[in-house]
Amino acid sequence: MQSWDIIVEKNLSGAANMAIDEVLMNQVRAGKANPVLRFYTWEPACLSLGYFQRASKEIDFAACEKADVDVVRRATGGRAVLHDEELTYSVIVREDNELVPDTITQSYLSISKGLLQGFRHLGIDAALSGEETIRVKDFRSAACFEAPSSYEVVVGDKKIVGSAQVRKEGMLLQHGAIVNRLDVDKLFSLFKVDNPKKLAVMKQFLLGKATSVEEVLGHTLPLDDMIEAFSNGLSDVLQLELRPRGLTEEERTQVENLVTEKYGNEGWTHRK
């Protein structure tokens, strides 16, 4: 059984959350920290953009500012995610760890099994989707939850977790949004869509592809209950001993620097 750190950070800005993931990835790579399972939330709500996403073409930045929604660009690929009423997780581990499969698809499967177990602890009958062949032209909008991926966690045929993974310099970072409540109107108000009929079709299409804890159970769940369920699910499936800790002073200083130099910088956010 491996010993991993578990870190919980609530109500942080989008720039701070992305900086923490990167700092922890660097710490684990350097052998200064154990592998990490992290849970976090966002304050204010934040629209995170995929690494390759064309922000200027797809995102209405004025609407984001008016709605008090941060915008940040992730280090991982994929499409835009509105982080609002949700729990976000990240898994940070070296690629040469014995628990990490060789391929991205198989590592998705491994982590998704842990998330699936977490939903079972919450009394939600979730399942795993099969492998997908993704064609960008099939997407109708810039929204992440519309896009199919292999081994996503679904309820019925609707995605309830949206995840993204990057492997870089011997490290694996996977993070994802576990949706407590889905506000489709708020999400699409942040995109550049001029045609009302097209907007209505896009909303309906997404509602057919995505779901939330609230839709499944009829109510949202306390974040602490979700953290307990998913930490237990991942530790059970991956056979982990989780040791709680906070960020060190060294890590917090590095996070502050990254927020200033990268994730809080418009040059990074608007670079596509």
C-alpha positions as CSV (number, residue, x, y, z in Angstrom):
1,M,0.0,0.0,0.0
2,Q,1.4,3.4,-1.0
3,S,1.4,6.5,1.1
4,W,0.0,9.6,-0.7
5,D,-0.7,13.1,0.6
6,I,-4.3,14.4,0.6
7,I,-4.7,18.1,0.4
8,V,-8.0,20.0,0.7
9,E,-8.1,23.7,-0.3
10,K,-11.5,25.5,-0.5
11,N,-12.6,28.8,-2.1
12,L,-9.5,29.8,-4.0
13,S,-9.2,31.7,-7.3
14,G,-8.8,30.0,-10.6
15,A,-5.2,31.2,-10.9
16,A,-4.3,29.9,-7.4
17,N,-5.9,26.5,-8.0
18,M,-4.0,26.0,-11.3
19,A,-0.8,27.2,-9.7
20,I,-1.1,24.8,-6.8
21,D,-1.5,21.9,-9.2
22,E,1.7,22.9,-11.0
23,V,3.7,23.5,-7.9
24,L,2.7,20.2,-6.4
25,M,3.6,18.5,-9.7
26,N,7.1,20.0,-9.5
27,Q,7.4,19.0,-5.9
28,V,6.5,15.4,-6.6
29,R,8.8,15.3,-9.6
30,A,11.7,16.6,-7.5
31,G,11.1,14.0,-4.8
32,K,10.1,16.7,-2.2
33,A,6.6,15.4,-1.8
34,N,4.6,12.2,-2.0
35,P,2.1,11.7,-4.7
36,V,-1.0,13.9,-4.1
37,L,-4.7,13.5,-4.2
38,R,-6.2,17.0,-3.9
39,F,-9.7,18.3,-3.6
40,Y,-10.6,22.0,-4.1
41,T,-13.3,24.5,-4.8
42,W,-13.3,27.9,-6.5
43,E,-14.2,31.5,-5.3
44,P,-15.4,33.2,-7.3
45,A,-16.8,30.9,-10.0
46,C,-14.2,30.3,-12.7
47,L,-14.2,29.3,-16.4
48,S,-11.2,27.2,-17.1
49,L,-10.0,27.0,-20.7
50,G,-8.2,24.0,-22.2
51,Y,-4.5,24.5,-23.0
52,F,-5.1,24.6,-26.7
53,Q,-8.5,26.4,-26.7
54,R,-9.0,29.5,-28.8
55,A,-10.2,31.9,-26.1
56,S,-10.6,35.0,-28.2
57,K,-12.9,33.2,-30.7
58,E,-15.1,31.3,-28.2
59,I,-15.2,33.2,-24.9
60,D,-17.1,36.4,-24.1
61,F,-14.7,38.0,-21.6
62,A,-16.9,41.0,-21.0
63,A,-19.8,38.6,-20.0
64,C,-17.4,36.8,-17.6
65,E,-16.4,40.0,-15.9
66,K,-20.1,41.1,-15.7
67,A,-21.0,37.8,-14.1
68,D,-18.1,37.9,-11.7
69,V,-16.6,34.8,-13.2
70,D,-12.8,34.4,-13.3
71,V,-11.1,33.0,-16.4
72,V,-8.0,30.9,-16.3
73,R,-6.2,28.6,-18.8
74,R,-5.4,25.1,-17.6
75,A,-2.2,23.2,-18.3
76,T,-4.4,20.3,-19.5
77,G,-6.3,20.0,-22.8
78,G,-10.0,19.8,-23.5
79,R,-12.6,22.5,-23.6
80,A,-14.1,25.1,-21.3
81,V,-15.4,24.1,-17.8
82,L,-17.4,26.4,-15.5
83,H,-16.2,25.7,-12.0
84,D,-19.1,26.8,-9.8
85,E,-21.1,24.4,-7.7
86,E,-18.8,21.4,-7.9
87,L,-16.0,19.6,-6.2
88,T,-12.7,19.4,-8.2
89,Y,-10.1,16.7,-7.7
90,S,-6.6,16.3,-8.9
91,V,-4.2,13.4,-9.0
92,I,-0.5,14.1,-9.2
93,V,2.0,11.3,-9.4
94,R,5.2,10.3,-11.3
95,E,4.7,8.3,-14.5
96,D,7.1,5.6,-13.3
97,N,5.0,4.9,-10.2
98,E,3.8,1.3,-10.3
99,L,0.2,2.4,-10.0
100,V,0.3,4.4,-13.3
101,P,-0.5,2.4,-16.4
102,D,1.5,3.1,-19.6
103,T,-1.3,4.8,-21.6
104,I,-3.4,7.8,-20.8
105,T,-6.6,5.8,-21.6
106,Q,-5.7,3.1,-19.1
107,S,-4.8,5.6,-16.4
108,Y,-8.1,7.4,-17.0
109,L,-9.7,4.0,-16.4
110,S,-7.8,3.4,-13.2
111,I,-8.8,6.8,-11.7
112,S,-12.4,6.6,-13.0
113,K,-12.8,3.3,-11.1
114,G,-11.9,5.2,-7.9
115,L,-14.4,8.0,-8.7
116,L,-17.0,5.4,-9.5
117,Q,-16.5,3.8,-6.1
118,G,-16.9,7.3,-4.5
119,F,-20.3,7.7,-6.2
120,R,-21.4,4.4,-4.8
121,H,-20.5,5.6,-1.3
122,L,-22.9,8.5,-2.0
123,G,-25.7,6.2,-3.2
124,I,-25.4,7.2,-6.8
125,D,-25.7,4.5,-9.4
126,A,-22.9,5.6,-11.7
127,A,-21.0,3.6,-14.4
128,L,-18.1,3.9,-16.8
129,S,-18.4,4.8,-20.5
130,G,-16.5,2.8,-23.1
131,E,-13.7,4.0,-25.3
132,E,-14.5,6.9,-27.6
133,T,-13.2,8.0,-30.9
134,I,-13.2,11.8,-30.6
135,R,-13.8,14.0,-33.6
136,V,-13.6,17.8,-32.9
137,K,-16.2,18.5,-35.6
138,D,-18.8,16.6,-33.6
139,F,-18.7,19.2,-30.8
140,R,-21.5,21.9,-30.9
141,S,-19.9,24.3,-28.4
142,A,-16.8,25.2,-26.4
143,A,-18.1,23.3,-23.4
144,C,-16.1,20.4,-22.0
145,F,-19.1,18.3,-20.8
146,E,-20.4,18.0,-24.3
147,A,-17.2,16.3,-25.5
148,P,-16.9,12.5,-25.1
149,S,-13.9,10.8,-23.6
150,S,-12.9,7.2,-22.8
151,Y,-13.9,5.8,-19.5
152,E,-15.8,8.8,-18.2
153,V,-18.1,8.5,-15.2
154,V,-21.7,8.6,-16.3
155,V,-25.2,8.2,-14.8
156,G,-27.4,6.7,-17.4
157,D,-25.7,8.0,-20.6
158,K,-24.9,11.5,-19.1
159,K,-21.5,12.6,-18.0
160,I,-21.2,13.6,-14.3
161,V,-17.5,14.1,-14.1
162,G,-15.4,16.0,-16.7
163,S,-11.6,15.1,-16.5
164,A,-8.5,16.1,-18.3
165,Q,-4.9,14.7,-18.1
166,V,-1.5,15.9,-19.0
167,R,1.8,13.9,-18.9
168,K,4.9,16.1,-18.8
169,E,8.5,15.6,-17.8
170,G,7.8,12.2,-16.2
171,M,4.7,13.4,-14.3
172,L,1.0,12.7,-14.6
173,L,-1.5,15.4,-13.6
174,Q,-5.2,14.6,-13.9
175,H,-7.9,16.9,-12.6
176,G,-11.6,16.9,-13.1
177,A,-14.9,18.5,-12.1
178,I,-17.5,16.5,-10.1
179,V,-20.7,18.4,-10.7
180,N,-22.9,19.1,-7.7
181,R,-25.3,21.5,-9.6
182,L,-25.2,22.3,-13.3
183,D,-26.2,25.8,-14.4
184,V,-26.4,25.6,-18.2
185,D,-27.8,29.2,-18.6
186,K,-24.8,30.6,-16.7
187,L,-22.3,28.5,-18.7
188,F,-23.6,29.5,-22.1
189,S,-23.9,33.2,-21.2
190,L,-20.1,33.2,-21.1
191,F,-19.7,32.0,-24.8
192,K,-19.8,34.0,-28.0
193,V,-23.1,32.8,-29.6
194,D,-25.0,35.4,-31.5
195,N,-27.9,33.3,-32.8
196,P,-30.6,32.6,-30.2
197,K,-31.9,29.5,-32.0
198,K,-28.4,28.1,-32.1
199,L,-27.9,28.9,-28.4
200,A,-31.1,27.0,-27.5
201,V,-30.0,24.0,-29.5
202,M,-26.6,24.0,-27.8
203,K,-28.1,24.2,-24.4
204,Q,-30.5,21.3,-25.1
205,F,-27.7,19.3,-26.6
206,L,-25.5,19.7,-23.5
207,L,-28.4,18.9,-21.2
208,G,-28.7,15.6,-23.0
209,K,-25.0,14.9,-22.5
210,A,-24.3,16.1,-18.9
211,T,-25.9,15.7,-15.5
212,S,-25.2,16.6,-11.8
213,V,-25.7,15.3,-8.3
214,E,-28.7,17.5,-7.9
215,E,-30.4,16.1,-11.0
216,V,-29.7,12.5,-10.0
217,L,-30.6,12.8,-6.3
218,G,-33.0,15.8,-6.3
219,H,-30.7,17.8,-4.1
220,T,-27.0,18.8,-3.9
221,L,-24.6,17.3,-1.4
222,P,-22.4,18.9,1.3
223,L,-18.8,19.2,-0.1
224,D,-17.3,17.5,3.0
225,D,-19.5,14.4,2.3
226,M,-18.3,14.4,-1.3
227,I,-14.7,14.7,-0.2
228,E,-15.0,11.8,2.2
229,A,-16.7,9.6,-0.4
230,F,-14.3,10.2,-3.2
231,S,-11.1,10.0,-1.0
232,N,-12.4,6.7,0.3
233,G,-13.3,5.5,-3.2
234,L,-9.9,6.4,-4.7
235,S,-8.0,5.0,-1.7
236,D,-9.9,1.7,-1.8
237,V,-9.5,1.2,-5.5
238,L,-5.9,2.3,-5.8
239,Q,-4.9,0.8,-2.4
240,L,-3.6,4.1,-0.9
241,E,-2.9,5.3,2.6
242,L,-3.9,9.0,2.5
243,R,-2.2,11.4,4.9
244,P,-3.7,14.8,5.2
245,R,-1.4,17.9,4.9
246,G,-1.5,21.5,3.9
247,L,0.8,23.4,1.6
248,T,4.2,24.2,3.0
249,E,5.6,27.7,3.2
250,E,7.9,26.9,0.3
251,E,5.0,25.7,-1.8
252,R,2.8,28.7,-1.0
253,T,5.6,31.1,-2.1
254,Q,5.9,29.2,-5.3
255,V,2.2,29.4,-5.8
256,E,2.1,33.2,-5.3
257,N,4.9,33.5,-7.9
258,L,3.1,31.4,-10.5
259,V,-0.1,33.3,-10.0
260,T,1.7,36.5,-10.7
261,E,3.9,35.3,-13.6
262,K,1.6,32.8,-15.3
263,Y,-2.0,31.9,-14.3
264,G,-3.0,35.3,-13.3
265,N,-1.4,36.9,-16.3
266,E,-3.6,37.9,-19.3
267,G,-0.8,36.9,-21.6
268,W,-1.2,33.3,-20.5
269,T,-5.0,33.4,-20.4
270,H,-5.5,35.1,-23.8
271,R,-2.6,33.4,-25.6
272,K,-4.7,31.4,-28.1
